[in-house]
């Protein structure tokens, strides 16, 4: 009996030591994790004031900005462009800021100081900048800046919303990097609140398009399906407005009618995968193109190792798996010719 009690005491002593040690480790780890956390800026519009918040080494730094530091109203972009001399397109960057910068630089979209270098060209980011990677904030501000520089040079940056942008804007944060869980814990906000309608980036995102047309090319994150065309009265501006105004509808509101299945279902502009997986007949693709009054559709969403063409150059897939952070390509269009441009800046005709 005595022996047993001794064992019992020994067990508790050991067990509580382990517990104490664990708690200490966890605390150290936490301090450690937060102390390396840098993120932001996030700019909030509060009672007519612009409040900038940054996280530097795990601490929140807050300051009030001049009223004109940022626009607070963003008008939706145009959605149809003609006579554009050169176009570059890529998608699904998913927070891989460093890889994106390398690609843009090597392909002369930006210069060594990360400034616009594509003249009157149009750069199309075909959705899914959010989620997975840990440099989403950096990417968003980069695109935000580049858009203004491009405009001044007579060019354009088009940031089209993909399913992951819509997921974040609808509070679906399943795919955010753990860094952003810490950011939102530190701010004591849900992650999606950092992009609500009272933030600069949130308002900016709400002005973005989902589907646009440049010359004879349609650009959209996932694709335009036959099903989608049959259920909607497809007109570029109108569809974009419908998508835009759906951002601040709740899922319940959208699901109370067939709205959700049409605009957010598996045949929608932001989720469709049919070009890659449904073995469509070439005729079916031609039919879709005819209804869009276009010759080509450029999509992301389905990952490949490089920029690919399908259905005799009718469809181009520009998700070149940048999300893995290792490699990526850009689709380049000039004089109605289509090229893949590699990470090292080599040009290969498609
Ligand atoms: Ca996607």
Boltz pocket constraint, residues with backbone or C-beta under 6 A from the ligand:
constraints:
  - pocket:
      binder: B
      contacts: [[A, 128], [A, 162], [A, 163], [A, 164], [A, 270], [A, 300], [A, 301], [A, 302]]
      max_distance: 6.0
